[in-house]
Amino acid sequence: SSGINAEYGDVGKNYPLEIKHASFWSGVESLTDPHASGTDIAIGFASSGYYCSEKGTKMCPASESVEKKHTDINNQLNNAPASYFGHVLRFKRKGHMNYICTRNNSFSNRSQKGTLWIK
């Protein structure tokens, strides 16, 4: 799962975790789309808004979801929007998340990574 602000595990790695293996998303909720699950939020961020959820929510039409959108996202995100509003998040627990921006990442000699701490 390539994407924007995707969780990654080891700081020595230059690729994100699959959403199903990322623990961060189960500890957040969206204030902008309260019906979005952690997986829906992760999908939106990971696809730079190309998909807005897994199956659709009250704020995300099913036609824009992974399940129903007819055109797949380009593996380099070339057909993803140039900008993405995202979500305003509320954190339900303390901890940290290592994140990576894969849109501008060559996976070998250039990476954009950081750590988000919730205290």
Chimera marker file (.cmm) of the C-alpha trace (Angstrom):
<marker_set name="trace">
<marker id="1" x="0.000" y="0.000" z="0.000" r="1" g="1" b="0" radius="0.5"/>
<marker id="2" x="1.870" y="3.044" z="-1.178" r="1" g="1" b="0" radius="0.5"/>
<marker id="3" x="0.747" y="6.435" z="-0.025" r="1" g="1" b="0" radius="0.5"/>
<marker id="4" x="1.002" y="9.712" z="1.736" r="1" g="1" b="0" radius="0.5"/>
<marker id="5" x="1.619" y="9.706" z="5.491" r="1" g="1" b="0" radius="0.5"/>
<marker id="6" x="1.515" y="5.928" z="5.711" r="1" g="1" b="0" radius="0.5"/>
<marker id="7" x="2.764" y="4.190" z="8.850" r="1" g="1" b="0" radius="0.5"/>
<marker id="8" x="6.017" y="2.307" z="8.609" r="1" g="1" b="0" radius="0.5"/>
<marker id="9" x="7.707" y="0.061" z="11.137" r="1" g="1" b="0" radius="0.5"/>
<marker id="10" x="11.494" y="0.111" z="11.295" r="1" g="1" b="0" radius="0.5"/>
<marker id="11" x="13.109" y="3.534" z="10.790" r="1" g="1" b="0" radius="0.5"/>
<marker id="12" x="15.689" y="1.847" z="8.557" r="1" g="1" b="0" radius="0.5"/>
<marker id="13" x="13.011" y="0.826" z="6.046" r="1" g="1" b="0" radius="0.5"/>
<marker id="14" x="11.788" y="3.006" z="3.181" r="1" g="1" b="0" radius="0.5"/>
<marker id="15" x="8.390" y="1.441" z="2.580" r="1" g="1" b="0" radius="0.5"/>
<marker id="16" x="5.110" y="1.610" z="4.504" r="1" g="1" b="0" radius="0.5"/>
<marker id="17" x="3.353" y="-1.125" z="6.430" r="1" g="1" b="0" radius="0.5"/>
<marker id="18" x="0.230" y="-2.601" z="4.926" r="1" g="1" b="0" radius="0.5"/>
<marker id="19" x="-2.765" y="-0.915" z="6.540" r="1" g="1" b="0" radius="0.5"/>
<marker id="20" x="-3.892" y="-4.208" z="8.080" r="1" g="1" b="0" radius="0.5"/>
<marker id="21" x="-0.550" y="-4.413" z="9.963" r="1" g="1" b="0" radius="0.5"/>
<marker id="22" x="-0.468" y="-0.776" z="11.086" r="1" g="1" b="0" radius="0.5"/>
<marker id="23" x="-1.597" y="-0.249" z="14.682" r="1" g="1" b="0" radius="0.5"/>
<marker id="24" x="-1.818" y="3.547" z="14.651" r="1" g="1" b="0" radius="0.5"/>
<marker id="25" x="-5.146" y="3.786" z="12.813" r="1" g="1" b="0" radius="0.5"/>
<marker id="26" x="-7.103" y="1.879" z="15.456" r="1" g="1" b="0" radius="0.5"/>
<marker id="27" x="-6.241" y="4.650" z="17.924" r="1" g="1" b="0" radius="0.5"/>
<marker id="28" x="-7.650" y="7.620" z="15.983" r="1" g="1" b="0" radius="0.5"/>
<marker id="29" x="-11.048" y="8.947" z="15.045" r="1" g="1" b="0" radius="0.5"/>
<marker id="30" x="-11.966" y="11.550" z="12.457" r="1" g="1" b="0" radius="0.5"/>
<marker id="31" x="-13.681" y="14.746" z="13.564" r="1" g="1" b="0" radius="0.5"/>
<marker id="32" x="-14.418" y="15.604" z="9.931" r="1" g="1" b="0" radius="0.5"/>
<marker id="33" x="-15.988" y="12.212" z="9.110" r="1" g="1" b="0" radius="0.5"/>
<marker id="34" x="-17.107" y="10.618" z="12.400" r="1" g="1" b="0" radius="0.5"/>
<marker id="35" x="-18.394" y="7.536" z="10.551" r="1" g="1" b="0" radius="0.5"/>
<marker id="36" x="-14.958" y="6.751" z="9.082" r="1" g="1" b="0" radius="0.5"/>
<marker id="37" x="-13.119" y="3.807" z="10.603" r="1" g="1" b="0" radius="0.5"/>
<marker id="38" x="-9.377" y="3.852" z="11.210" r="1" g="1" b="0" radius="0.5"/>
<marker id="39" x="-8.983" y="1.821" z="8.017" r="1" g="1" b="0" radius="0.5"/>
<marker id="40" x="-11.047" y="4.386" z="6.073" r="1" g="1" b="0" radius="0.5"/>
<marker id="41" x="-8.862" y="7.216" z="7.375" r="1" g="1" b="0" radius="0.5"/>
<marker id="42" x="-5.674" y="5.296" z="6.507" r="1" g="1" b="0" radius="0.5"/>
<marker id="43" x="-6.965" y="4.589" z="2.988" r="1" g="1" b="0" radius="0.5"/>
<marker id="44" x="-7.652" y="8.283" z="2.421" r="1" g="1" b="0" radius="0.5"/>
<marker id="45" x="-4.194" y="9.325" z="3.570" r="1" g="1" b="0" radius="0.5"/>
<marker id="46" x="-2.399" y="6.442" z="1.831" r="1" g="1" b="0" radius="0.5"/>
<marker id="47" x="-4.061" y="7.221" z="-1.504" r="1" g="1" b="0" radius="0.5"/>
<marker id="48" x="-3.742" y="11.010" z="-1.163" r="1" g="1" b="0" radius="0.5"/>
<marker id="49" x="-7.529" y="11.200" z="-1.315" r="1" g="1" b="0" radius="0.5"/>
<marker id="50" x="-7.959" y="9.118" z="-4.463" r="1" g="1" b="0" radius="0.5"/>
<marker id="51" x="-10.044" y="6.724" z="-2.371" r="1" g="1" b="0" radius="0.5"/>
<marker id="52" x="-11.945" y="8.161" z="0.590" r="1" g="1" b="0" radius="0.5"/>
<marker id="53" x="-12.781" y="4.904" z="2.365" r="1" g="1" b="0" radius="0.5"/>
<marker id="54" x="-12.973" y="1.147" z="2.069" r="1" g="1" b="0" radius="0.5"/>
<marker id="55" x="-16.720" y="0.906" z="1.288" r="1" g="1" b="0" radius="0.5"/>
<marker id="56" x="-18.142" y="4.417" z="1.731" r="1" g="1" b="0" radius="0.5"/>
<marker id="57" x="-19.330" y="6.477" z="4.715" r="1" g="1" b="0" radius="0.5"/>
<marker id="58" x="-21.866" y="9.260" z="5.221" r="1" g="1" b="0" radius="0.5"/>
<marker id="59" x="-19.195" y="11.775" z="4.127" r="1" g="1" b="0" radius="0.5"/>
<marker id="60" x="-17.603" y="9.547" z="1.487" r="1" g="1" b="0" radius="0.5"/>
<marker id="61" x="-19.745" y="8.315" z="-1.401" r="1" g="1" b="0" radius="0.5"/>
<marker id="62" x="-19.350" y="4.600" z="-2.111" r="1" g="1" b="0" radius="0.5"/>
<marker id="63" x="-18.436" y="5.486" z="-5.710" r="1" g="1" b="0" radius="0.5"/>
<marker id="64" x="-15.173" y="6.987" z="-4.362" r="1" g="1" b="0" radius="0.5"/>
<marker id="65" x="-14.318" y="3.965" z="-2.216" r="1" g="1" b="0" radius="0.5"/>
<marker id="66" x="-11.812" y="1.174" z="-2.800" r="1" g="1" b="0" radius="0.5"/>
<marker id="67" x="-14.694" y="-1.256" z="-3.213" r="1" g="1" b="0" radius="0.5"/>
<marker id="68" x="-16.578" y="0.690" z="-5.937" r="1" g="1" b="0" radius="0.5"/>
<marker id="69" x="-14.182" y="3.037" z="-7.769" r="1" g="1" b="0" radius="0.5"/>
<marker id="70" x="-13.716" y="1.634" z="-11.254" r="1" g="1" b="0" radius="0.5"/>
<marker id="71" x="-10.236" y="2.969" z="-11.993" r="1" g="1" b="0" radius="0.5"/>
<marker id="72" x="-7.323" y="1.748" z="-9.866" r="1" g="1" b="0" radius="0.5"/>
<marker id="73" x="-4.860" y="4.205" z="-8.423" r="1" g="1" b="0" radius="0.5"/>
<marker id="74" x="-1.584" y="4.540" z="-10.312" r="1" g="1" b="0" radius="0.5"/>
<marker id="75" x="1.312" y="2.884" z="-8.446" r="1" g="1" b="0" radius="0.5"/>
<marker id="76" x="3.141" y="6.254" z="-8.383" r="1" g="1" b="0" radius="0.5"/>
<marker id="77" x="-0.043" y="8.152" z="-7.351" r="1" g="1" b="0" radius="0.5"/>
<marker id="78" x="-0.012" y="10.046" z="-10.654" r="1" g="1" b="0" radius="0.5"/>
<marker id="79" x="-3.818" y="9.999" z="-10.865" r="1" g="1" b="0" radius="0.5"/>
<marker id="80" x="-4.304" y="11.010" z="-7.200" r="1" g="1" b="0" radius="0.5"/>
<marker id="81" x="-5.411" y="14.580" z="-6.420" r="1" g="1" b="0" radius="0.5"/>
<marker id="82" x="-2.694" y="17.237" z="-6.231" r="1" g="1" b="0" radius="0.5"/>
<marker id="83" x="-3.957" y="18.215" z="-2.779" r="1" g="1" b="0" radius="0.5"/>
<marker id="84" x="-5.978" y="16.436" z="-0.110" r="1" g="1" b="0" radius="0.5"/>
<marker id="85" x="-7.884" y="17.980" z="2.794" r="1" g="1" b="0" radius="0.5"/>
<marker id="86" x="-7.583" y="14.799" z="4.822" r="1" g="1" b="0" radius="0.5"/>
<marker id="87" x="-9.072" y="14.456" z="8.275" r="1" g="1" b="0" radius="0.5"/>
<marker id="88" x="-8.913" y="16.320" z="11.546" r="1" g="1" b="0" radius="0.5"/>
<marker id="89" x="-7.941" y="13.530" z="13.924" r="1" g="1" b="0" radius="0.5"/>
<marker id="90" x="-8.607" y="12.908" z="17.594" r="1" g="1" b="0" radius="0.5"/>
<marker id="91" x="-6.148" y="10.565" z="19.256" r="1" g="1" b="0" radius="0.5"/>
<marker id="92" x="-7.669" y="7.996" z="21.595" r="1" g="1" b="0" radius="0.5"/>
<marker id="93" x="-4.409" y="6.859" z="23.177" r="1" g="1" b="0" radius="0.5"/>
<marker id="94" x="-0.851" y="7.944" z="23.825" r="1" g="1" b="0" radius="0.5"/>
<marker id="95" x="2.005" y="6.625" z="21.742" r="1" g="1" b="0" radius="0.5"/>
<marker id="96" x="3.881" y="7.327" z="18.549" r="1" g="1" b="0" radius="0.5"/>
<marker id="97" x="3.706" y="6.586" z="14.862" r="1" g="1" b="0" radius="0.5"/>
<marker id="98" x="6.568" y="6.504" z="12.391" r="1" g="1" b="0" radius="0.5"/>
<marker id="99" x="5.244" y="7.868" z="9.106" r="1" g="1" b="0" radius="0.5"/>
<marker id="100" x="6.526" y="8.072" z="5.579" r="1" g="1" b="0" radius="0.5"/>
<marker id="101" x="5.550" y="10.111" z="2.545" r="1" g="1" b="0" radius="0.5"/>
<marker id="102" x="5.846" y="7.798" z="-0.428" r="1" g="1" b="0" radius="0.5"/>
<marker id="103" x="4.767" y="10.321" z="-3.072" r="1" g="1" b="0" radius="0.5"/>
<marker id="104" x="8.238" y="11.893" z="-3.108" r="1" g="1" b="0" radius="0.5"/>
<marker id="105" x="10.228" y="8.845" z="-2.070" r="1" g="1" b="0" radius="0.5"/>
<marker id="106" x="12.607" y="6.982" z="-4.359" r="1" g="1" b="0" radius="0.5"/>
<marker id="107" x="12.695" y="3.989" z="-1.930" r="1" g="1" b="0" radius="0.5"/>
<marker id="108" x="16.493" y="3.900" z="-2.176" r="1" g="1" b="0" radius="0.5"/>
<marker id="109" x="18.341" y="7.197" z="-1.914" r="1" g="1" b="0" radius="0.5"/>
<marker id="110" x="15.641" y="9.668" z="-0.803" r="1" g="1" b="0" radius="0.5"/>
<marker id="111" x="13.025" y="9.361" z="1.910" r="1" g="1" b="0" radius="0.5"/>
<marker id="112" x="10.699" y="11.689" z="3.785" r="1" g="1" b="0" radius="0.5"/>
<marker id="113" x="9.997" y="10.213" z="7.196" r="1" g="1" b="0" radius="0.5"/>
<marker id="114" x="9.054" y="11.436" z="10.631" r="1" g="1" b="0" radius="0.5"/>
<marker id="115" x="7.650" y="10.402" z="13.974" r="1" g="1" b="0" radius="0.5"/>
<marker id="116" x="4.406" y="11.701" z="15.463" r="1" g="1" b="0" radius="0.5"/>
<marker id="117" x="4.282" y="11.576" z="19.277" r="1" g="1" b="0" radius="0.5"/>
<marker id="118" x="0.960" y="11.682" z="21.134" r="1" g="1" b="0" radius="0.5"/>
<marker id="119" x="1.412" y="12.466" z="24.834" r="1" g="1" b="0" radius="0.5"/>
<link id1="1" id2="2" r="1" g="1" b="0" radius="0.2"/>
<link id1="2" id2="3" r="1" g="1" b="0" radius="0.2"/>
<link id1="3" id2="4" r="1" g="1" b="0" radius="0.2"/>
<link id1="4" id2="5" r="1" g="1" b="0" radius="0.2"/>
<link id1="5" id2="6" r="1" g="1" b="0" radius="0.2"/>
<link id1="6" id2="7" r="1" g="1" b="0" radius="0.2"/>
<link id1="7" id2="8" r="1" g="1" b="0" radius="0.2"/>
<link id1="8" id2="9" r="1" g="1" b="0" radius="0.2"/>
<link id1="9" id2="10" r="1" g="1" b="0" radius="0.2"/>
<link id1="10" id2="11" r="1" g="1" b="0" radius="0.2"/>
<link id1="11" id2="12" r="1" g="1" b="0" radius="0.2"/>
<link id1="12" id2="13" r="1" g="1" b="0" radius="0.2"/>
<link id1="13" id2="14" r="1" g="1" b="0" radius="0.2"/>
<link id1="14" id2="15" r="1" g="1" b="0" radius="0.2"/>
<link id1="15" id2="16" r="1" g="1" b="0" radius="0.2"/>
<link id1="16" id2="17" r="1" g="1" b="0" radius="0.2"/>
<link id1="17" id2="18" r="1" g="1" b="0" radius="0.2"/>
<link id1="18" id2="19" r="1" g="1" b="0" radius="0.2"/>
<link id1="19" id2="20" r="1" g="1" b="0" radius="0.2"/>
<link id1="20" id2="21" r="1" g="1" b="0" radius="0.2"/>
<link id1="21" id2="22" r="1" g="1" b="0" radius="0.2"/>
<link id1="22" id2="23" r="1" g="1" b="0" radius="0.2"/>
<link id1="23" id2="24" r="1" g="1" b="0" radius="0.2"/>
<link id1="24" id2="25" r="1" g="1" b="0" radius="0.2"/>
<link id1="25" id2="26" r="1" g="1" b="0" radius="0.2"/>
<link id1="26" id2="27" r="1" g="1" b="0" radius="0.2"/>
<link id1="27" id2="28" r="1" g="1" b="0" radius="0.2"/>
<link id1="28" id2="29" r="1" g="1" b="0" radius="0.2"/>
<link id1="29" id2="30" r="1" g="1" b="0" radius="0.2"/>
<link id1="30" id2="31" r="1" g="1" b="0" radius="0.2"/>
<link id1="31" id2="32" r="1" g="1" b="0" radius="0.2"/>
<link id1="32" id2="33" r="1" g="1" b="0" radius="0.2"/>
<link id1="33" id2="34" r="1" g="1" b="0" radius="0.2"/>
<link id1="34" id2="35" r="1" g="1" b="0" radius="0.2"/>
<link id1="35" id2="36" r="1" g="1" b="0" radius="0.2"/>
<link id1="36" id2="37" r="1" g="1" b="0" radius="0.2"/>
<link id1="37" id2="38" r="1" g="1" b="0" radius="0.2"/>
<link id1="38" id2="39" r="1" g="1" b="0" radius="0.2"/>
<link id1="39" id2="40" r="1" g="1" b="0" radius="0.2"/>
<link id1="40" id2="41" r="1" g="1" b="0" radius="0.2"/>
<link id1="41" id2="42" r="1" g="1" b="0" radius="0.2"/>
<link id1="42" id2="43" r="1" g="1" b="0" radius="0.2"/>
<link id1="43" id2="44" r="1" g="1" b="0" radius="0.2"/>
<link id1="44" id2="45" r="1" g="1" b="0" radius="0.2"/>
<link id1="45" id2="46" r="1" g="1" b="0" radius="0.2"/>
<link id1="46" id2="47" r="1" g="1" b="0" radius="0.2"/>
<link id1="47" id2="48" r="1" g="1" b="0" radius="0.2"/>
<link id1="48" id2="49" r="1" g="1" b="0" radius="0.2"/>
<link id1="49" id2="50" r="1" g="1" b="0" radius="0.2"/>
<link id1="50" id2="51" r="1" g="1" b="0" radius="0.2"/>
<link id1="51" id2="52" r="1" g="1" b="0" radius="0.2"/>
<link id1="52" id2="53" r="1" g="1" b="0" radius="0.2"/>
<link id1="53" id2="54" r="1" g="1" b="0" radius="0.2"/>
<link id1="54" id2="55" r="1" g="1" b="0" radius="0.2"/>
<link id1="55" id2="56" r="1" g="1" b="0" radius="0.2"/>
<link id1="56" id2="57" r="1" g="1" b="0" radius="0.2"/>
<link id1="57" id2="58" r="1" g="1" b="0" radius="0.2"/>
<link id1="58" id2="59" r="1" g="1" b="0" radius="0.2"/>
<link id1="59" id2="60" r="1" g="1" b="0" radius="0.2"/>
<link id1="60" id2="61" r="1" g="1" b="0" radius="0.2"/>
<link id1="61" id2="62" r="1" g="1" b="0" radius="0.2"/>
<link id1="62" id2="63" r="1" g="1" b="0" radius="0.2"/>
<link id1="63" id2="64" r="1" g="1" b="0" radius="0.2"/>
<link id1="64" id2="65" r="1" g="1" b="0" radius="0.2"/>
<link id1="65" id2="66" r="1" g="1" b="0" radius="0.2"/>
<link id1="66" id2="67" r="1" g="1" b="0" radius="0.2"/>
<link id1="67" id2="68" r="1" g="1" b="0" radius="0.2"/>
<link id1="68" id2="69" r="1" g="1" b="0" radius="0.2"/>
<link id1="69" id2="70" r="1" g="1" b="0" radius="0.2"/>
<link id1="70" id2="71" r="1" g="1" b="0" radius="0.2"/>
<link id1="71" id2="72" r="1" g="1" b="0" radius="0.2"/>
<link id1="72" id2="73" r="1" g="1" b="0" radius="0.2"/>
<link id1="73" id2="74" r="1" g="1" b="0" radius="0.2"/>
<link id1="74" id2="75" r="1" g="1" b="0" radius="0.2"/>
<link id1="75" id2="76" r="1" g="1" b="0" radius="0.2"/>
<link id1="76" id2="77" r="1" g="1" b="0" radius="0.2"/>
<link id1="77" id2="78" r="1" g="1" b="0" radius="0.2"/>
<link id1="78" id2="79" r="1" g="1" b="0" radius="0.2"/>
<link id1="79" id2="80" r="1" g="1" b="0" radius="0.2"/>
<link id1="80" id2="81" r="1" g="1" b="0" radius="0.2"/>
<link id1="81" id2="82" r="1" g="1" b="0" radius="0.2"/>
<link id1="82" id2="83" r="1" g="1" b="0" radius="0.2"/>
<link id1="83" id2="84" r="1" g="1" b="0" radius="0.2"/>
<link id1="84" id2="85" r="1" g="1" b="0" radius="0.2"/>
<link id1="85" id2="86" r="1" g="1" b="0" radius="0.2"/>
<link id1="86" id2="87" r="1" g="1" b="0" radius="0.2"/>
<link id1="87" id2="88" r="1" g="1" b="0" radius="0.2"/>
<link id1="88" id2="89" r="1" g="1" b="0" radius="0.2"/>
<link id1="89" id2="90" r="1" g="1" b="0" radius="0.2"/>
<link id1="90" id2="91" r="1" g="1" b="0" radius="0.2"/>
<link id1="91" id2="92" r="1" g="1" b="0" radius="0.2"/>
<link id1="92" id2="93" r="1" g="1" b="0" radius="0.2"/>
<link id1="93" id2="94" r="1" g="1" b="0" radius="0.2"/>
<link id1="94" id2="95" r="1" g="1" b="0" radius="0.2"/>
<link id1="95" id2="96" r="1" g="1" b="0" radius="0.2"/>
<link id1="96" id2="97" r="1" g="1" b="0" radius="0.2"/>
<link id1="97" id2="98" r="1" g="1" b="0" radius="0.2"/>
<link id1="98" id2="99" r="1" g="1" b="0" radius="0.2"/>
<link id1="99" id2="100" r="1" g="1" b="0" radius="0.2"/>
<link id1="100" id2="101" r="1" g="1" b="0" radius="0.2"/>
<link id1="101" id2="102" r="1" g="1" b="0" radius="0.2"/>
<link id1="102" id2="103" r="1" g="1" b="0" radius="0.2"/>
<link id1="103" id2="104" r="1" g="1" b="0" radius="0.2"/>
<link id1="104" id2="105" r="1" g="1" b="0" radius="0.2"/>
<link id1="105" id2="106" r="1" g="1" b="0" radius="0.2"/>
<link id1="106" id2="107" r="1" g="1" b="0" radius="0.2"/>
<link id1="107" id2="108" r="1" g="1" b="0" radius="0.2"/>
<link id1="108" id2="109" r="1" g="1" b="0" radius="0.2"/>
<link id1="109" id2="110" r="1" g="1" b="0" radius="0.2"/>
<link id1="110" id2="111" r="1" g="1" b="0" radius="0.2"/>
<link id1="111" id2="112" r="1" g="1" b="0" radius="0.2"/>
<link id1="112" id2="113" r="1" g="1" b="0" radius="0.2"/>
<link id1="113" id2="114" r="1" g="1" b="0" radius="0.2"/>
<link id1="114" id2="115" r="1" g="1" b="0" radius="0.2"/>
<link id1="115" id2="116" r="1" g="1" b="0" radius="0.2"/>
<link id1="116" id2="117" r="1" g="1" b="0" radius="0.2"/>
<link id1="117" id2="118" r="1" g="1" b="0" radius="0.2"/>
<link id1="118" id2="119" r="1" g="1" b="0" radius="0.2"/>
</marker_set>
